[in-house]
Amino acid sequence: MATQHNIKSLSLYHFQGCPFCAATRKVIEQTELNVEQRDIQRQPQLRAALIKGGGKPQVPCLLIEKEDGQHLWLYESSDINHFLRGYAAQSKKRA
Ligand SMILES: N[C@@H](CCC(=O)N[C@@H](CS)C(=O)NCC(=O)O)C(=O)O
């Protein structure tokens, strides 16, 4: 799994009417993490990118881009929320 110091960026694939996405957006708001939000209903090309990269159109999905160029596609809101909280806690410790 990616650790705090080797992550380049985080992006959330989501859409507005999805309750699982809403819960994850709330965690992003609470943790104040810098996560780019990519709405797959507003931009169909993002849905295509999600399927191509992650393997399926399910949202929420967190794209973790590492410094070495590796891309990790994390599905399941409970796993994403757990990851975000841990990442936020690590970031605070290192600050
Ligand atoms: N267990 C998943 C459920 C996610 C889910 O059902 N997302 C719906 C939108 S609310 C979805 O993407 N459905 C389309 C699909 O699975 O292909 C989670 O907690 O993230």
The ligand as a Tripos MOL2 file, in Angstrom:
@<TRIPOS>MOLECULE
LIG
   20    19     1     0     0
SMALL
NO_CHARGES

@<TRIPOS>ATOM
      1 N1        -19.8420   -1.4670   -1.6150 N.3       1 LIG1
      2 C1        -19.5970   -0.3370   -2.4750 C.3       1 LIG1
      3 C2        -20.8980    0.0620   -3.1530 C.3       1 LIG1
      4 C3        -20.7000    1.1690   -4.1820 C.3       1 LIG1
      5 C4        -21.8820    1.2740   -5.1370 C.2       1 LIG1
      6 O1        -22.8360    0.4710   -5.1030 O.2       1 LIG1
      7 N2        -21.8020    2.2930   -5.9890 N.am      1 LIG1
      8 C5        -22.7980    2.4400   -7.0270 C.3       1 LIG1
      9 C6        -23.2760    3.9090   -7.0920 C.3       1 LIG1
     10 S1        -24.1210    4.3980   -5.6100 S.3       1 LIG1
     11 C7        -22.1710    2.1180   -8.3560 C.2       1 LIG1
     12 O2        -21.0770    2.5520   -8.6670 O.2       1 LIG1
     13 N3        -22.8670    1.3060   -9.1490 N.am      1 LIG1
     14 C8        -22.4190    0.9840  -10.4820 C.3       1 LIG1
     15 C9        -21.5560   -0.2500  -10.5300 C.2       1 LIG1
     16 O3        -21.2940   -0.8650   -9.4810 O.co2     1 LIG1
     17 O4        -21.1420   -0.6040  -11.6280 O.co2     1 LIG1
     18 C10       -19.0000    0.8080   -1.6520 C.2       1 LIG1
     19 O5        -19.2520    0.8780   -0.4360 O.co2     1 LIG1
     20 O6        -18.2310    1.5880   -2.2190 O.co2     1 LIG1
@<TRIPOS>BOND
     1     1     2 1
     2     2     3 1
     3     2    18 1
     4     3     4 1
     5     4     5 1
     6     5     6 2
     7     5     7 1
     8     7     8 1
     9     8     9 1
    10     8    11 1
    11     9    10 1
    12    11    12 2
    13    11    13 1
    14    13    14 1
    15    14    15 1
    16    15    16 2
    17    15    17 1
    18    18    19 2
    19    18    20 1
@<TRIPOS>SUBSTRUCTURE
     1 LIG1         1 GROUP 0 **** ****
